[in-house]
């Protein structure tokens, strides 16, 4: 009896274990069947999408067997396109043949104006009651405006000259300034940087200037009135305007800096060369003449860019609008750089060729300033962050490859 009971207990335990194992296997099978059903649903859904795509692109479903080859080719083309974009993308938008021609013509036109009309100031001879000026047709026209020349403008200039007397207008001091160079060496006469020194000199009753040795000298002069001190800015402006149209005129902005390089009084020093240029008529009025060819060149390029600028799409995304505007500005800067390069090259030829033969007055300061400014702008543009441009260029390349494959 005991053996039979033991046998029943053993059989019951094995049956229970077998039942548990069977339940676990059944659960695994159910999970596998469910997973297979989900996979089948995904496959069915994918087949439906393939059929819809086939209907959209007009490609028979039977053609799907060749899709692996197309996919490989497509990936290769995309990799090649991305490599081209990231490795060889342009810093500036390309210019058409017409745009190159317009930029070159603008630069050439500025050279012609520089040579024929701006010319080179040769010498200004000042005599009692007048002056003799040669070398620039444009500057000669401007120099005809003089204080008290019988015109309304002349009367205004004469009034300003009489009313706007300033302490920093010392014109003669041994070893320091002479009537011919006191505006070049007097810091308060500079049209751009002179305001600070002019105000200080009016308040202190002094003249701040540069002597023959290139050193700063502060010379005492008369004490200005309270009204002159309070209105020092207006007195500076009035005095500058009145001096601008006198025989010697005013030096070009910042030209006084050359007087610091005196070279111990040597004739070949930068200070002496700049002083001779100023005496020959290389002043603010001639700077206005030198600016004419630069203005003409800029107007030609600006007019062409505005005329040919495509109309903006009102539905264009903001990022694309900004990129389009940036491309427009870069194209204009590139065309200006071409024009400026031709203008500077022409000015170098004008400088070295007869009859100038390296006369420094032949150098067009306005043209060189424009070239330097444009070069700085080009350098800043070349160093810009181009990540957004790369994304849009990559997207355009992908779209082109898709269109090529769909139209193949």
C-alpha positions in Angstrom: 0.0 0.0 0.0 2.8 2.4 0.8 4.5 1.7 -2.6 1.3 2.4 -4.5 0.8 5.7 -2.6 4.4 6.7 -3.3 3.9 5.8 -7.0 0.8 7.9 -7.3 2.5 10.9 -5.6 5.5 10.6 -8.0 3.2 10.4 -11.1 1.2 13.3 -9.9 4.3 15.5 -9.5 5.6 14.6 -13.0 2.2 15.3 -14.5 2.1 18.6 -12.8 5.6 19.6 -14.1 4.7 18.4 -17.6 1.5 20.4 -17.5 3.4 23.5 -16.5 5.9 23.0 -19.4 3.1 22.5 -21.8 1.5 25.7 -20.7 4.7 27.6 -21.1 5.2 26.2 -24.6 1.6 27.1 -25.5 2.2 30.7 -24.3 5.4 31.0 -26.4 3.5 29.7 -29.4 0.8 32.2 -28.9 3.3 35.1 -28.7 5.1 33.8 -31.8 1.8 33.6 -33.7 0.8 37.1 -32.6 4.2 38.5 -33.6 3.9 36.7 -37.0 0.4 38.3 -37.5 1.8 41.7 -36.7 4.6 41.2 -39.2 2.1 40.0 -41.8 0.1 43.2 -41.2 3.2 45.3 -41.6 4.1 43.5 -44.8 0.5 43.9 -46.1 0.7 47.6 -45.3 4.0 47.9 -47.0 2.7 46.2 -50.1 -0.2 48.6 -50.2 2.2 51.6 -49.9 4.4 50.2 -52.7 1.3 49.8 -54.9 0.2 53.4 -54.2 3.7 54.6 -54.9 3.8 52.6 -58.1 0.5 54.2 -59.2 1.9 57.7 -58.4 5.2 57.4 -60.3 3.8 55.3 -63.1 6.1 52.4 -62.4 4.7 48.9 -62.8 4.9 46.7 -59.6 6.7 44.0 -61.6 9.6 46.5 -61.9 10.2 46.3 -58.2 12.6 43.3 -58.7 15.1 45.8 -60.1 14.7 48.3 -57.2 17.9 47.1 -55.4 20.0 48.1 -58.3 18.3 51.5 -58.5 18.7 52.0 -54.8 22.4 51.2 -55.0 22.9 53.7 -57.9 20.8 56.3 -56.1 22.9 56.0 -52.9 26.1 56.3 -54.9 24.8 59.4 -56.6 23.6 60.9 -53.3 27.0 60.2 -51.7 28.7 61.8 -54.6 26.4 64.9 -54.5 26.9 65.4 -50.8 30.7 65.1 -51.2 30.5 67.8 -53.9 28.4 70.1 -51.7 30.5 69.7 -48.5 33.9 69.7 -50.3 33.5 72.1 -53.1 30.6 74.5 -52.3 31.1 78.0 -53.5 31.9 80.9 -51.1 30.1 83.3 -53.4 27.3 82.7 -55.9 28.4 82.2 -59.5 28.2 85.2 -62.0 26.8 84.9 -65.5 28.8 86.1 -68.5 26.6 89.3 -68.6 27.3 90.0 -64.9 31.1 89.7 -65.5 30.8 92.1 -68.4 28.8 94.6 -66.4 31.2 94.5 -63.5 34.2 94.9 -65.9 32.5 97.8 -67.8 31.8 99.6 -64.5 35.4 99.3 -63.5 36.6 100.4 -66.9 34.3 103.4 -66.9 35.7 104.5 -63.5 39.2 104.3 -64.9 38.3 106.4 -67.9 36.7 109.1 -65.6 39.7 108.9 -63.3 42.2 109.5 -66.1 40.3 112.1 -68.2 38.3 114.1 -65.6 39.8 113.6 -62.2 43.4 113.8 -63.5 46.3 114.8 -61.3 46.7 118.0 -59.3 50.0 119.5 -60.6 50.5 122.7 -58.6 48.6 125.5 -57.0 50.1 128.9 -57.4 48.6 131.4 -54.9 49.1 135.0 -55.7 47.5 138.2 -54.5 43.8 138.1 -55.2 43.7 134.7 -56.8 45.2 131.4 -57.5 46.3 129.2 -60.5 45.3 125.5 -60.4 46.1 122.9 -63.0 45.6 119.1 -63.4 41.9 118.2 -62.7 38.9 119.4 -64.5 36.5 118.3 -61.8 38.5 119.8 -59.0 38.9 123.0 -60.9 35.1 123.4 -61.1 34.8 122.9 -57.3 37.6 125.4 -56.6 35.6 128.1 -58.4 33.4 128.3 -55.2 35.1 130.9 -53.1 34.3 133.2 -50.1 32.8 136.5 -51.2 32.8 135.6 -55.0 29.7 137.6 -55.5 27.3 134.6 -55.2 25.0 133.8 -52.4 27.2 130.9 -51.4 30.2 133.1 -51.4 28.5 135.6 -49.0 27.6 132.8 -46.6 31.2 131.5 -46.6 32.5 135.0 -46.0 30.1 135.4 -43.1 31.2 132.1 -41.6 34.9 133.1 -42.0 34.3 136.4 -40.1 32.2 134.9 -37.3 33.8 131.6 -36.6 37.2 132.7 -35.4 38.9 129.9 -33.3 42.0 129.8 -31.1 43.6 126.8 -32.9 44.0 128.8 -36.2 47.7 129.8 -35.6 49.2 130.0 -39.1 52.9 130.9 -38.3 55.2 129.5 -35.7 58.9 128.9 -36.3 59.8 125.2 -36.5 56.1 124.3 -36.3 53.7 125.6 -38.8 53.6 128.0 -41.8 50.6 129.6 -43.6 50.9 126.9 -46.3 50.8 123.9 -44.0 49.1 125.0 -40.7 45.8 123.3 -41.7 47.6 120.0 -42.5 49.5 120.0 -39.2 46.8 121.5 -37.1 44.8 118.6 -35.6 41.7 120.8 -35.2 41.5 121.3 -39.0 40.9 117.6 -39.8 37.5 117.2 -41.3 37.0 113.8 -39.6 39.0 113.5 -36.5 39.5 117.2 -35.7 36.3 117.7 -33.6 37.8 116.4 -30.4 41.0 118.5 -30.7 39.0 121.6 -31.9 36.7 121.5 -28.8 39.7 121.0 -26.5 41.6 123.9 -28.1 38.6 126.3 -28.0 38.0 125.6 -24.3 41.7 125.8 -23.4 42.6 128.6 -25.7 45.4 126.6 -27.4 46.5 125.2 -30.8 47.4 121.5 -31.0 49.6 120.7 -33.9 52.6 118.7 -35.2 56.0 120.3 -35.5 58.8 119.7 -38.0 60.2 116.8 -36.0 56.9 114.9 -36.0 56.1 115.7 -32.3 52.9 117.1 -30.8 53.0 120.7 -29.8 50.4 122.7 -27.8 50.8 126.4 -28.5 49.0 129.0 -26.3 46.7 131.4 -28.0 43.9 133.8 -27.0 41.2 132.8 -24.5 37.8 132.2 -26.1 34.6 133.7 -24.8 32.0 131.8 -22.8 29.8 131.8 -25.9 32.5 130.3 -28.1 33.2 127.6 -25.5 29.6 126.6 -25.1 29.1 126.6 -28.9 32.5 125.1 -29.7 30.9 122.4 -31.9 29.2 125.0 -34.1 32.3 127.2 -34.3 34.3 124.1 -35.4 31.7 123.3 -38.1 31.5 126.9 -39.3 35.3 127.3 -39.4 35.8 124.0 -41.3 33.2 125.0 -43.9 34.7 128.5 -44.4 38.3 127.0 -44.7 37.1 124.3 -47.2 36.7 126.8 -50.0 39.8 128.9 -49.5 42.9 128.7 -51.7 44.7 126.0 -49.7 41.5 124.3 -48.6 41.4 121.4 -46.1 43.5 118.2 -46.1 41.7 115.0 -46.8 40.4 113.3 -43.6 43.2 111.6 -41.6 46.0 113.1 -43.7 47.5 114.8 -40.7 48.7 111.4 -39.5 51.4 111.5 -42.2 53.1 114.4 -40.4 54.2 112.1 -37.6 56.6 110.4 -40.0 58.9 113.3 -40.5 62.1 111.3 -40.9 64.1 113.9 -39.0 63.1 116.6 -41.5 64.3 114.7 -44.6 62.8 115.8 -47.9 62.0 112.2 -48.9 60.0 111.5 -45.7 56.3 110.7 -45.8 55.6 114.0 -44.0 57.3 116.0 -46.7 55.7 114.1 -49.6 52.2 114.5 -48.1 52.9 118.2 -47.5 53.9 118.7 -51.1 50.7 116.8 -52.2 48.6 119.1 -50.1 50.2 122.2 -51.5 49.7 120.9 -55.1 45.9 120.7 -54.5 45.5 117.1 -53.1 42.8 118.3 -50.6 39.2 117.6 -49.6 37.9 119.2 -52.8 40.1 116.9 -54.9 38.8 114.0 -52.7 35.3 114.9 -53.9 36.5 114.7 -57.5 38.2 111.3 -56.8 34.9 110.0 -55.4 33.1 110.6 -58.8 34.5 107.5 -60.6 33.8 105.4 -57.5 30.2 106.6 -57.3 29.7 106.0 -61.1 31.0 102.4 -60.8 28.8 101.7 -57.7 25.7 103.2 -59.4 26.2 101.0 -62.5 26.5 97.8 -60.5 23.7 98.7 -58.1 21.4 99.6 -61.0 22.1 96.3 -62.8 21.6 94.2 -59.6 18.3 95.9 -58.8 16.9 95.6 -62.4 17.8 91.9 -62.6 16.8 91.0 -59.0 14.0 88.4 -59.2 10.7 89.1 -57.6 10.2 87.7 -54.1 7.7 84.9 -53.7 5.3 85.8 -51.0 4.9 82.2 -49.9 8.6 81.6 -49.6 9.8 80.4 -46.1 11.6 83.0 -44.1 14.9 81.1 -44.1 14.8 80.9 -47.9 14.1 84.6 -48.2 17.1 85.4 -46.0 19.3 83.1 -48.1 18.0 84.7 -51.3 18.8 88.2 -49.9 22.2 87.0 -48.8 22.9 85.6 -52.2 21.9 89.0 -53.8 24.2 90.9 -51.5 27.1 88.5 -52.1 26.6 88.7 -55.9 26.7 92.5 -55.7 29.8 92.5 -53.5 31.5 90.2 -55.9 30.6 92.4 -58.9 31.9 95.5 -57.0 35.1 93.7 -56.1 35.7 93.0 -59.8 35.0 96.6 -60.6 37.2 97.9 -57.8 40.0 95.6 -58.8 39.9 97.0 -62.4 39.7 100.5 -61.0 42.7 100.1 -58.7 44.7 98.4 -61.5 43.9 101.4 -63.8 44.9 103.8 -61.1 48.3 102.0 -60.7 48.8 102.4 -64.5 47.9 106.1 -64.2 50.4 106.4 -61.4 53.4 104.9 -63.1 52.7 105.9 -66.7 53.7 109.3 -68.3 53.1 112.1 -67.7 52.6 111.3 -64.0 55.6 109.1 -63.7 54.9 108.0 -60.0 53.5 111.4 -58.9 51.7 110.5 -55.7 49.0 113.0 -56.5 47.9 110.6 -59.2 46.8 108.1 -56.6 43.0 108.0 -56.2 42.4 107.8 -52.5 38.7 107.3 -52.8 39.2 104.3 -55.2 41.7 102.7 -52.8 39.4 103.2 -49.8 36.6 101.6 -51.8 38.8 98.7 -52.7 40.0 98.1 -49.1 36.4 98.3 -47.8 35.2 95.9 -50.4 38.0 93.5 -49.7 37.2 93.5 -46.0 33.5 92.8 -46.8 34.6 89.9 -49.1 36.8 88.5 -46.3 34.0 88.6 -43.8 31.6 87.0 -46.2 34.2 84.2 -46.9 34.4 83.5 -43.2 30.7 83.4 -42.6 28.9 80.4 -41.1 27.6 78.3 -44.0 25.8 75.5 -42.2 22.3 76.6 -43.2 23.4 77.1 -46.8 24.9 73.6 -46.8 21.6 72.1 -45.6 19.6 73.9 -48.3 22.2 72.9 -51.0 22.0 69.3 -49.8 18.3 69.3 -50.0 18.4 70.8 -53.5 20.9 68.2 -54.6 18.7 65.4 -53.2 15.7 66.8 -55.0 17.6 67.0 -58.3 18.7 63.3 -58.0 15.1 62.2 -57.2 13.9 64.1 -60.3 16.6 62.6 -62.5 15.8 59.1 -61.3 12.1 59.5 -61.7 12.5 60.9 -65.2 15.0 58.2 -66.3 
